[in-house]
Amino acid sequence: MREGLFRKDEFRYDATRDAYVCPADQLLKPIRHGRLRDLAKVDYGNRQACRDCPMRARCTNDVRSVSRLENEDALDRMAERLKTRPEILDRRREVVEHPFGSIKQWMYQGAFLMRGLTKVRAEFSLTALAYNLRRALNILGVEAMTAAVAA
């Protein structure tokens, strides 16, 4: 998006009316329904309001539209939770990102070798299994691990 134009987060979504309210307090209603990957996508706009808008130069050259995916309400709720507790993201980085970095470094897993969702899932499952076994061996030791497997 061009510098100086309104960002999507400056538009307010009104769930009761299924419409966006733009920074000029105009209502943007659904104008197109489509799909983005496997998600339903709705574009919102208001041609008449854009034509007559005094803030048009800060928003668009023609008619402004804003897109919303079917799961965007969940993303909005997550953004609100992150605003109240930003330290959660730092904790996630500490806990979740480390295994992925280790997998990439230890197992040279920079990119998937297979194509297609089913094959990629299988490849990652094997990689995660190898990672978990390696971690268990490092934490428990070989003797404790073989005793646990034997039991």
Steps between C-alpha positions, in 0.01 A plus 500: 500500500625849421655717769259737672181309415269365769588150615240228540523518879376861477168364369261371768304180443136503619392137538133583560473672161766285328669817378816703547495863612771704331698786663250745343213315680358356178358149488674247272267208419577164336560540126674172403521148637787273407766268635859546605668161518247293696335792683189696407586864431265800487595838352328805647461835324274796430547658156272799567659586834851484348403732213377772735750450784713798610768256628526314170857614427617339826315177426492406132520614138174335401273294728635359825424142590593308812515120511398273785567126529256261665730443799592864552287534813731248669802701386340817639440332836863384508622853422291636789644239738852587386436871568412424862785249553787558252735280704311193370666544163844512661423177686382336179825597331696338783298178506381437145757658273797318653402153373454632147843665509653181635330289235635727227853497642535141626317328221573738214124537454491836323232416247272205444616245246151374418212679326135485591339545841475129584864435417622813680301401811658155491848648453453741791356224721815294446717804568308577822529137610877507444526831689297365795706181518822699494374732777388204710842336460676823596279550808461142627812332369532178301456261798181662628361521148560132423350406836191708421465342156543150644229559762 
